[in-house]
């Protein structure tokens, strides 16, 4: 069965949420903002406890979306590591340092937006990473020799 455009966009948002959780992001929230604004259908908001973690979460989301959906983002904020914004047109990802997220209170501004329950995205299977495949191939080559 062919997925509708709305289903494909939601699948991307769910993959972003799952990837953020895999990178130990905290307070991962996916907001359905499409009925409230024309700038995006979803906001994915999450936090990291350090600048390094914020950058790692953003990088992992970019890698996952590029690999699984062939999607590229416009990226802002990677140099500071306190608030990285990934704009995928239909989905905007905000990866905050915990202190910055509290200060801006982005979710409060979008309080009318329905939130996707975390159970919808923490249970979807992740795609095997290139590193995993490379290790598996190395193990097979080692076994064969």
Buried (B, 14 or more C-beta within 10 A) or exposed (E): EEEEEEEEBBBBBBBBBBBBBBBEBBBBBBBBBBEBEEEBBBBBBBBBEEBEBBBBBBBBBBBBBEBBBEBEBEBEBBEEBBBBBBBBEBBBBBBBBBEBBEEEEBBEEBEEBEBBEBEBBBEEEEBEBEEEEEEEEEEEEEEEE
